[in-house]
Amino acid sequence: MAEGRYSSTSDYARDLVRRDQDYAQKRAALQAAIDAGLASGVSERDPFEYLNELRGRLRSADAA
């Protein structure tokens, strides 16, 4: 408040609550992605082959 960013302590508190909610939503989305990845099991694909395939797709997209 001393820097003039907030007009009152309640504005500051609302901003803190809003930021906390945003953080909680992002954390929940990240945790859901991690859980989905863990539940998907282990891939039989060679990771280097997969990376080369992705690089090829990126090069094709860049050329287009």
MOPAC internal coordinates of N, CA, C and O (Angstrom, degrees):
PM7 1SCF
backbone

  N    0.0000 0     0.00 0     0.00 0    0    0    0
  C    1.4365 1     0.00 0     0.00 0    1    0    0
  C    1.5214 1   111.09 1     0.00 0    2    1    0
  O    1.2310 1   120.33 1   145.97 1    3    2    1
  N    1.3158 1   116.97 1   -34.03 1    3    2    1
  C    1.4600 1   119.76 1  -177.95 1    5    3    2
  C    1.5266 1   111.52 1   -63.11 1    6    5    3
  O    1.2310 1   120.08 1   151.97 1    7    6    5
  N    1.3303 1   117.46 1   -28.03 1    7    6    5
  C    1.4625 1   121.13 1  -179.93 1    9    7    6
  C    1.5222 1   112.16 1   -83.98 1   10    9    7
  O    1.2310 1   119.71 1   173.79 1   11   10    9
  N    1.3365 1   118.16 1    -6.21 1   11   10    9
  C    1.4518 1   121.60 1   177.98 1   13   11   10
  C    1.5209 1   114.35 1    85.79 1   14   13   11
  O    1.2310 1   120.17 1  -169.89 1   15   14   13
  N    1.3087 1   117.29 1    10.11 1   15   14   13
  C    1.4646 1   119.76 1  -178.91 1   17   15   14
  C    1.5249 1   111.17 1   -74.79 1   18   17   15
  O    1.2310 1   119.95 1   148.94 1   19   18   17
  N    1.3025 1   117.70 1   -31.06 1   19   18   17
  C    1.4632 1   122.88 1  -178.87 1   21   19   18
  C    1.5172 1   108.80 1  -120.55 1   22   21   19
  O    1.2310 1   121.66 1   -36.95 1   23   22   21
  N    1.3316 1   114.44 1   143.05 1   23   22   21
  C    1.4698 1   117.61 1  -178.80 1   25   23   22
  C    1.5262 1   112.28 1   -85.05 1   26   25   23
  O    1.2310 1   120.65 1   161.08 1   27   26   25
  N    1.3375 1   116.36 1   -18.92 1   27   26   25
  C    1.4638 1   119.10 1   179.37 1   29   27   26
  C    1.5250 1   109.23 1  -156.34 1   30   29   27
  O    1.2310 1   121.30 1   -11.87 1   31   30   29
  N    1.3083 1   115.11 1   168.13 1   31   30   29
  C    1.4627 1   119.67 1   177.88 1   33   31   30
  C    1.5251 1   111.02 1   -66.12 1   34   33   31
  O    1.2310 1   120.03 1   148.95 1   35   34   33
  N    1.3322 1   117.55 1   -31.05 1   35   34   33
  C    1.4700 1   119.76 1   178.84 1   37   35   34
  C    1.5330 1   110.49 1   -69.21 1   38   37   35
  O    1.2310 1   119.87 1   144.86 1   39   38   37
  N    1.3435 1   117.85 1   -35.14 1   39   38   37
  C    1.4729 1   120.18 1   174.57 1   41   39   38
  C    1.5230 1   110.36 1   -62.74 1   42   41   39
  O    1.2310 1   121.19 1   138.26 1   43   42   41
  N    1.3082 1   115.32 1   -41.74 1   43   42   41
  C    1.4658 1   120.72 1   178.52 1   45   43   42
  C    1.5291 1   110.69 1   -63.16 1   46   45   43
  O    1.2310 1   120.44 1   135.22 1   47   46   45
  N    1.3269 1   116.77 1   -44.78 1   47   46   45
  C    1.4630 1   121.07 1   179.78 1   49   47   46
  C    1.5231 1   110.59 1   -63.86 1   50   49   47
  O    1.2310 1   119.95 1   138.24 1   51   50   49
  N    1.3427 1   117.71 1   -41.76 1   51   50   49
  C    1.4664 1   120.90 1   178.03 1   53   51   50
  C    1.5293 1   111.00 1   -61.91 1   54   53   51
  O    1.2310 1   120.60 1   139.62 1   55   54   53
  N    1.3161 1   116.46 1   -40.38 1   55   54   53
  C    1.4640 1   120.46 1   178.46 1   57   55   54
  C    1.5264 1   110.77 1   -64.13 1   58   57   55
  O    1.2310 1   120.12 1   138.39 1   59   58   57
  N    1.3137 1   117.37 1   -41.61 1   59   58   57
  C    1.4664 1   120.95 1   177.31 1   61   59   58
  C    1.5266 1   111.62 1   -62.04 1   62   61   59
  O    1.2310 1   120.55 1   136.84 1   63   62   61
  N    1.3183 1   116.56 1   -43.16 1   63   62   61
  C    1.4673 1   120.91 1   179.09 1   65   63   62
  C    1.5270 1   109.41 1   -63.76 1   66   65   63
  O    1.2310 1   120.11 1   135.09 1   67   66   65
  N    1.3226 1   117.39 1   -44.91 1   67   66   65
  C    1.4688 1   122.49 1   179.57 1   69   67   66
  C    1.5306 1   110.61 1   -59.86 1   70   69   67
  O    1.2310 1   120.62 1   134.25 1   71   70   69
  N    1.3087 1   116.42 1   -45.75 1   71   70   69
  C    1.4708 1   120.18 1   179.20 1   73   71   70
  C    1.5282 1   111.31 1   -63.67 1   74   73   71
  O    1.2310 1   120.85 1   139.46 1   75   74   73
  N    1.3267 1   115.97 1   -40.54 1   75   74   73
  C    1.4580 1   120.30 1   178.79 1   77   75   74
  C    1.5261 1   110.85 1   -63.80 1   78   77   75
  O    1.2310 1   120.05 1   139.56 1   79   78   77
  N    1.3321 1   117.50 1   -40.44 1   79   78   77
  C    1.4590 1   121.01 1   178.02 1   81   79   78
  C    1.5298 1   111.07 1   -65.31 1   82   81   79
  O    1.2310 1   120.38 1   137.12 1   83   82   81
  N    1.3256 1   116.87 1   -42.88 1   83   82   81
  C    1.4713 1   120.76 1   177.44 1   85   83   82
  C    1.5206 1   110.69 1   -59.95 1   86   85   83
  O    1.2310 1   120.71 1   135.01 1   87   86   85
  N    1.3138 1   116.25 1   -44.99 1   87   86   85
  C    1.4636 1   121.18 1   179.28 1   89   87   86
  C    1.5269 1   110.81 1   -61.72 1   90   89   87
  O    1.2310 1   120.56 1   136.54 1   91   90   89
  N    1.3322 1   116.54 1   -43.46 1   91   90   89
  C    1.4598 1   120.56 1  -179.48 1   93   91   90
  C    1.5276 1   111.04 1   -63.79 1   94   93   91
  O    1.2310 1   120.00 1   140.64 1   95   94   93
  N    1.3330 1   117.60 1   -39.36 1   95   94   93
  C    1.4629 1   120.84 1   178.14 1   97   95   94
  C    1.5276 1   111.15 1   -65.83 1   98   97   95
  O    1.2310 1   120.28 1   136.25 1   99   98   97
  N    1.3128 1   117.08 1   -43.75 1   99   98   97
  C    1.4629 1   120.44 1   178.93 1  101   99   98
  C    1.5208 1   111.29 1   -64.77 1  102  101   99
  O    1.2310 1   120.92 1   140.14 1  103  102  101
  N    1.3186 1   115.84 1   -39.86 1  103  102  101
  C    1.4652 1   119.74 1   179.08 1  105  103  102
  C    1.5213 1   110.91 1   -66.29 1  106  105  103
  O    1.2310 1   120.19 1   140.26 1  107  106  105
  N    1.3294 1   117.24 1   -39.74 1  107  106  105
  C    1.4620 1   121.25 1   178.65 1  109  107  106
  C    1.5295 1   110.45 1   -65.24 1  110  109  107
  O    1.2310 1   119.99 1   140.00 1  111  110  109
  N    1.3295 1   117.62 1   -40.00 1  111  110  109
  C    1.4624 1   120.85 1   178.38 1  113  111  110
  C    1.5237 1   110.57 1   -65.32 1  114  113  111
  O    1.2310 1   120.27 1   138.51 1  115  114  113
  N    1.3162 1   117.09 1   -41.49 1  115  114  113
  C    1.4554 1   120.98 1   177.73 1  117  115  114
  C    1.5233 1   111.00 1   -64.15 1  118  117  115
  O    1.2310 1   120.60 1   136.65 1  119  118  117
  N    1.3249 1   116.46 1   -43.35 1  119  118  117
  C    1.4652 1   119.90 1   179.41 1  121  119  118
  C    1.5229 1   110.70 1   -64.36 1  122  121  119
  O    1.2310 1   119.98 1   141.71 1  123  122  121
  N    1.3363 1   117.64 1   -38.29 1  123  122  121
  C    1.4644 1   121.12 1   177.87 1  125  123  122
  C    1.5299 1   110.55 1   -63.50 1  126  125  123
  O    1.2310 1   120.07 1   139.65 1  127  126  125
  N    1.3327 1   117.47 1   -40.35 1  127  126  125
  C    1.4601 1   121.01 1   177.87 1  129  127  126
  C    1.5268 1   110.84 1   -65.85 1  130  129  127
  O    1.2310 1   120.34 1   139.43 1  131  130  129
  N    1.3091 1   116.95 1   -40.57 1  131  130  129
  C    1.4673 1   120.89 1   177.41 1  133  131  130
  C    1.5164 1   110.20 1   -63.72 1  134  133  131
  O    1.2310 1   120.27 1   134.79 1  135  134  133
  N    1.3209 1   117.09 1   -45.21 1  135  134  133
  C    1.4683 1   121.09 1   179.31 1  137  135  134
  C    1.5269 1   111.29 1   -61.90 1  138  137  135
  O    1.2310 1   120.36 1   138.18 1  139  138  137
  N    1.3436 1   116.91 1   -41.82 1  139  138  137
  C    1.4681 1   120.69 1   178.91 1  141  139  138
  C    1.5296 1   110.13 1   -64.01 1  142  141  139
  O    1.2310 1   120.62 1   139.89 1  143  142  141
  N    1.3169 1   116.43 1   -40.11 1  143  142  141
  C    1.4597 1   120.06 1   178.20 1  145  143  142
  C    1.5236 1   112.07 1   -64.31 1  146  145  143
  O    1.2310 1   120.76 1   136.63 1  147  146  145
  N    1.3019 1   116.15 1   -43.37 1  147  146  145
  C    1.4635 1   119.92 1   178.66 1  149  147  146
  C    1.5224 1   111.72 1   -65.81 1  150  149  147
  O    1.2310 1   120.52 1   142.81 1  151  150  149
  N    1.3364 1   116.61 1   -37.19 1  151  150  149
  C    1.4643 1   120.94 1  -179.00 1  153  151  150
  C    1.5275 1   111.98 1   -73.14 1  154  153  151
  O    1.2310 1   120.10 1   160.23 1  155  154  153
  N    1.3159 1   117.41 1   -19.77 1  155  154  153
  C    1.4681 1   120.13 1  -176.14 1  157  155  154
  C    1.5217 1   112.26 1   -73.91 1  158  157  155
  O    1.2310 1   120.36 1   164.57 1  159  158  157
  N    1.3034 1   116.92 1   -15.43 1  159  158  157
  C    1.4652 1   119.47 1   177.81 1  161  159  158
  C    1.5175 1   112.33 1    88.73 1  162  161  159
  O    1.2310 1   121.82 1     8.53 1  163  162  161
  N    1.3130 1   114.13 1  -171.47 1  163  162  161
  C    1.4561 1   121.33 1  -177.46 1  165  163  162
  C    1.5240 1   108.61 1   -97.55 1  166  165  163
  O    1.2310 1   120.96 1   -47.50 1  167  166  165
  N    1.3026 1   115.77 1   132.50 1  167  166  165
  C    1.4620 1   120.95 1   179.90 1  169  167  166
  C    1.5255 1   110.36 1   -81.23 1  170  169  167
  O    1.2310 1   121.32 1   -34.90 1  171  170  169
  N    1.3088 1   115.07 1   145.10 1  171  170  169
  C    1.4660 1   120.90 1   176.02 1  173  171  170
  C    1.5231 1   111.31 1   -88.25 1  174  173  171
  O    1.2310 1   120.36 1   171.79 1  175  174  173
  N    1.3292 1   116.91 1    -8.21 1  175  174  173
  C    1.4617 1   121.02 1  -178.23 1  177  175  174
  C    1.5203 1   110.87 1   -70.86 1  178  177  175
  O    1.2310 1   121.68 1   -32.44 1  179  178  177
  N    1.3153 1   114.39 1   147.56 1  179  178  177
  C    1.4607 1   120.86 1   174.28 1  181  179  178
  C    1.5325 1   107.41 1   -73.13 1  182  181  179
  O    1.2310 1   119.34 1   -58.71 1  183  182  181
  N    1.3286 1   118.86 1   121.29 1  183  182  181
  C    1.4672 1   119.90 1  -176.20 1  185  183  182
  C    1.5275 1   113.10 1   -61.30 1  186  185  183
  O    1.2310 1   119.66 1   147.65 1  187  186  185
  N    1.3261 1   118.26 1   -32.35 1  187  186  185
  C    1.4600 1   120.37 1   179.84 1  189  187  186
  C    1.5219 1   110.72 1   -71.89 1  190  189  187
  O    1.2310 1   120.36 1   143.89 1  191  190  189
  N    1.3323 1   116.92 1   -36.11 1  191  190  189
  C    1.4595 1   120.76 1   175.90 1  193  191  190
  C    1.5324 1   109.76 1   -63.58 1  194  193  191
  O    1.2310 1   120.97 1   137.39 1  195  194  193
  N    1.3184 1   115.75 1   -42.61 1  195  194  193
  C    1.4568 1   120.73 1   179.25 1  197  195  194
  C    1.5361 1   110.88 1   -63.30 1  198  197  195
  O    1.2310 1   120.00 1   136.46 1  199  198  197
  N    1.3327 1   117.60 1   -43.54 1  199  198  197
  C    1.4704 1   120.76 1   178.48 1  201  199  198
  C    1.5219 1   110.86 1   -62.14 1  202  201  199
  O    1.2310 1   120.20 1   139.09 1  203  202  201
  N    1.3291 1   117.23 1   -40.91 1  203  202  201
  C    1.4625 1   120.52 1   178.09 1  205  203  202
  C    1.5296 1   110.87 1   -63.18 1  206  205  203
  O    1.2310 1   120.50 1   141.63 1  207  206  205
  N    1.3336 1   116.65 1   -38.37 1  207  206  205
  C    1.4586 1   121.07 1   177.03 1  209  207  206
  C    1.5285 1   110.62 1   -63.25 1  210  209  207
  O    1.2310 1   120.33 1   135.64 1  211  210  209
  N    1.3282 1   116.97 1   -44.36 1  211  210  209
  C    1.4681 1   120.99 1   177.99 1  213  211  210
  C    1.5309 1   111.23 1   -62.80 1  214  213  211
  O    1.2310 1   120.55 1   137.78 1  215  214  213
  N    1.3150 1   116.55 1   -42.22 1  215  214  213
  C    1.4708 1   119.88 1   178.14 1  217  215  214
  C    1.5274 1   110.68 1   -61.09 1  218  217  215
  O    1.2310 1   120.86 1   138.82 1  219  218  217
  N    1.3310 1   115.97 1   -41.18 1  219  218  217
  C    1.4564 1   120.20 1   178.01 1  221  219  218
  C    1.5173 1   111.79 1   -62.04 1  222  221  219
  O    1.2310 1   120.37 1   138.59 1  223  222  221
  N    1.3181 1   116.90 1   -41.41 1  223  222  221
  C    1.4647 1   120.28 1   177.60 1  225  223  222
  C    1.5245 1   111.16 1   -63.56 1  226  225  223
  O    1.2310 1   120.59 1   138.57 1  227  226  225
  N    1.3250 1   116.48 1   -41.43 1  227  226  225
  C    1.4703 1   120.19 1   179.40 1  229  227  226
  C    1.5138 1   111.33 1   -64.09 1  230  229  227
  O    1.2310 1   120.62 1   138.26 1  231  230  229
  N    1.3263 1   116.42 1   -41.74 1  231  230  229
  C    1.4686 1   120.13 1   178.54 1  233  231  230
  C    1.5247 1   110.40 1   -63.64 1  234  233  231
  O    1.2310 1   120.31 1   139.30 1  235  234  233
  N    1.3309 1   117.01 1   -40.70 1  235  234  233
  C    1.4697 1   120.82 1   178.67 1  237  235  234
  C    1.5199 1   110.21 1   -64.64 1  238  237  235
  O    1.2310 1   120.23 1   139.31 1  239  238  237
  N    1.3156 1   117.18 1   -40.69 1  239  238  237
  C    1.4583 1   120.79 1   179.77 1  241  239  238
  C    1.5265 1   111.13 1   -67.53 1  242  241  239
  O    1.2310 1   120.41 1   142.16 1  243  242  241
  N    1.3383 1   116.83 1   -37.84 1  243  242  241
  C    1.4597 1   120.73 1   178.55 1  245  243  242
  C    1.5312 1   110.86 1   -67.25 1  246  245  243
  O    1.2310 1   120.25 1   145.30 1  247  246  245
  N    1.3267 1   117.13 1   -34.70 1  247  246  245
  C    1.4589 1   121.17 1  -178.04 1  249  247  246
  C    1.5386 1   111.07 1   -73.65 1  250  249  247
  O    1.2310 1   120.24 1   156.71 1  251  250  249
  N    1.3230 1   117.15 1   -23.29 1  251  250  249
  C    1.4705 1   120.21 1  -176.84 1  253  251  250
  C    1.5050 1   112.96 1   -78.46 1  254  253  251
  O    1.2310 1   120.10 1   180.00 1  255  254  253

